[in-house]
Amino acid sequence: MLELSAKKDVVRQALAVLAVLAVNGAALLLLLEQPVMAAENAMTFKRIPLQFIAALAAPDARSGTGAQNWAVWPVDPGPRGVRLNRFKQLQSAGGMAPAGWQFDAAGWWLEENGLIMEPPNVSLVPGRYQVTGDRQVTTALTVYPADAKGDMRWELADDATLYDVTHLGCRSAMYTPLAGTEAGSCTPANAPEAAFRVAPGAEMPPVAGCQKQDYAVLFLIGIEDR
């Protein structure tokens, strides 16, 4: 009986030790989780109607400069575009598209379906944005105020690259006249209609008489909620 009682005492002591360890372990886990929770809560975003960022940087870039050359389409420019085969009608209307935007021969845009589209005319102001390519990665984009030279730095969180947050199906490029060419030599009339639709992730086609600049398109879905 004494031996059995001693065994019970040992079991009780062991259970007491385990209980203390469990409580302390939970407290330690909570302590370790606090910085993570704080980091997650440090940046929250308010959802906004879908907008589109035209970004210019290497696909593998995680940060860089030149964000002053980025811009935003506040609404989807595709449905507001003009098909290449209706460019003459656009010219006849003085460059005014049915959707109410003005065509600019000095710098015009095409998208993947062969639609002439309005330029992204909203500047990307300094701040933090939630962006995605509608694939696997959704993360924060920070745009910093301009430096003394007017250059704006940008940075993606979570070690994401520009490619990670690029919507591959949305292809876009700006076309401008080549230096030394005659006025009107860079025109949508020269665009090869057979080259459309452009495959996801592919470059936009060249247009005779034009210099082409491809842009990545990022889905802008939130802004920092301060």
C-alpha positions in Angstrom: 0.0 0.0 0.0 2.8 2.4 0.9 4.6 1.6 -2.4 1.4 2.3 -4.3 0.9 5.6 -2.5 4.4 6.6 -3.3 3.8 5.9 -7.0 0.7 8.0 -6.9 2.6 10.9 -5.4 5.2 10.6 -8.2 2.5 10.7 -10.8 0.8 13.7 -9.2 4.1 15.6 -9.1 4.8 14.7 -12.7 1.4 16.0 -13.7 1.9 19.2 -11.8 5.2 19.8 -13.6 3.6 19.1 -17.0 0.8 21.6 -16.1 3.4 24.3 -15.3 5.3 23.6 -18.5 2.1 23.8 -20.5 1.1 27.2 -19.0 4.6 28.6 -19.5 4.8 27.1 -23.0 1.5 28.8 -23.9 2.8 32.1 -22.5 6.0 31.8 -24.4 4.1 31.0 -27.6 1.9 34.0 -27.1 5.0 36.2 -26.5 6.6 34.9 -29.7 3.5 35.5 -31.7 3.1 39.1 -30.6 5.7 40.6 -33.0 4.2 38.6 -35.9 0.7 39.9 -35.0 2.1 43.4 -34.7 3.8 43.1 -38.1 0.6 41.9 -39.7 -1.4 44.7 -38.1 1.2 47.3 -38.9 -0.1 47.6 -42.5 -3.8 47.1 -43.3 -5.4 47.9 -46.6 -8.8 49.2 -47.6 -10.3 47.4 -50.6 -11.0 49.7 -53.6 -12.7 49.1 -56.9 -10.2 47.4 -59.3 -7.7 49.7 -60.9 -4.7 49.0 -63.1 -1.1 50.2 -62.7 1.2 50.6 -65.7 4.6 49.7 -64.3 8.0 50.0 -65.9 10.8 47.8 -64.5 12.6 44.5 -65.0 10.4 41.5 -64.3 12.7 40.2 -61.7 13.0 43.5 -59.8 11.9 43.6 -56.2 12.5 47.3 -55.8 13.9 50.2 -57.9 13.5 53.8 -59.0 11.5 55.5 -61.7 8.0 55.1 -60.1 7.4 58.7 -61.3 7.0 57.2 -64.7 4.3 54.7 -63.6 0.7 55.6 -63.9 -2.8 54.3 -63.2 -5.9 53.5 -65.2 -8.7 54.1 -62.6 -11.1 52.0 -64.8 -10.5 49.1 -67.2 -9.3 50.8 -70.4 -10.1 47.8 -72.6 -13.8 48.2 -73.0 -13.2 51.9 -73.6 -10.8 51.2 -76.4 -11.0 51.6 -80.2 -10.3 48.7 -82.5 -7.5 49.1 -85.0 -9.9 48.6 -87.9 -11.8 51.7 -86.7 -8.8 54.0 -86.5 -10.0 56.0 -89.6 -13.2 56.7 -87.8 -11.2 57.8 -84.7 -9.3 60.2 -86.9 -12.4 61.5 -88.5 -13.7 62.3 -85.0 -10.6 64.5 -84.3 -9.1 61.7 -82.2 -12.0 61.8 -79.7 -12.9 58.2 -78.8 -16.6 57.2 -78.2 -15.7 56.7 -74.6 -14.6 60.4 -74.3 -10.8 60.1 -74.2 -8.5 61.9 -76.7 -6.1 60.1 -78.9 -2.5 61.5 -78.9 -0.4 60.8 -82.0 2.8 61.7 -80.0 2.3 58.7 -77.7 -0.5 56.2 -78.0 -1.2 52.8 -76.4 -2.3 49.4 -77.5 -3.5 46.4 -75.5 -3.4 42.7 -76.1 -6.6 42.5 -78.2 -5.4 45.1 -80.7 -7.4 47.9 -79.1 -6.1 51.5 -79.1 -6.6 52.6 -75.5 -6.5 55.7 -73.5 -3.2 56.4 -71.7 -3.0 55.8 -67.9 -3.3 59.4 -66.8 -3.5 59.2 -63.0 -0.1 59.6 -61.4 1.0 57.0 -58.8 1.4 59.1 -55.7 3.6 58.1 -52.7 2.0 55.6 -50.5 1.4 51.9 -49.8 -0.8 49.9 -52.1 -2.0 46.3 -52.3 -1.3 44.7 -55.7 -1.6 41.4 -57.3 -1.2 39.6 -60.6 -4.3 37.6 -59.9 -2.2 34.4 -59.7 -0.5 33.4 -56.5 1.0 36.6 -55.0 -0.8 39.5 -53.4 1.5 41.9 -51.6 2.3 45.5 -50.6 3.8 48.0 -53.0 5.4 51.0 -51.4 6.1 54.1 -53.4 8.3 56.7 -51.8 8.3 60.5 -52.1 10.5 61.9 -54.9 14.1 62.8 -54.1 15.8 66.0 -54.9 16.1 64.9 -58.6 12.4 64.0 -58.8 13.1 60.3 -58.8 10.6 58.1 -56.9 11.7 54.7 -55.4 9.4 51.7 -55.2 9.5 48.5 -53.3 7.5 45.2 -53.1 7.0 43.4 -49.8 7.4 39.6 -49.1 10.4 39.3 -51.5 8.0 39.5 -54.4 9.2 40.4 -57.9 7.4 42.6 -60.4 6.7 39.5 -62.4 4.9 37.9 -59.4 2.3 40.8 -59.3 2.0 41.3 -63.1 -1.3 40.2 -64.7 0.1 38.2 -67.6 -3.1 38.4 -69.6 -3.0 42.2 -69.7 -0.4 43.3 -72.2 0.2 46.9 -73.0 2.7 49.1 -74.7 3.1 52.8 -75.6 4.2 53.7 -79.1 6.0 57.0 -79.9 7.5 58.3 -83.2 11.1 57.3 -83.9 13.5 60.2 -83.7 14.0 61.9 -87.1 10.9 60.5 -88.7 8.2 62.5 -90.4 5.1 63.5 -88.5 2.4 60.8 -88.8 4.8 58.0 -89.5 4.0 56.3 -86.2 0.4 55.5 -86.5 -2.0 52.7 -85.4 -2.7 52.2 -89.2 0.7 50.5 -89.4 0.0 48.0 -86.6 -0.1 44.4 -87.8 -3.6 43.3 -86.9 -2.7 39.6 -87.4 -0.4 39.9 -84.4 -3.3 40.1 -82.0 -4.4 38.6 -79.7 -1.1 38.7 -77.9 -0.4 35.7 -75.7 -0.2 36.1 -71.9 3.2 37.2 -70.9 4.4 37.9 -74.4 5.7 41.2 -75.7 3.5 43.5 -77.7 4.3 43.6 -81.4 6.4 46.3 -83.0 4.8 48.9 -85.2 6.6 50.3 -88.3 7.8 53.9 -87.7 7.4 53.6 -83.9 9.5 53.1 -80.8 7.7 50.7 -78.5 7.8 50.5 -74.7 6.1 47.6 -73.0 4.6 48.0 -69.6 3.6 45.5 -66.9 0.1 45.7 -65.7 -0.6 45.3 -62.0 -4.0 44.9 -60.4 -4.4 47.6 -57.7 -6.9 46.3 -55.2 -6.3 48.2 -52.0 -4.7 51.3 -50.4 -3.2 51.5 -46.9 -5.9 52.2 -44.3 -4.3 54.7 -42.0 
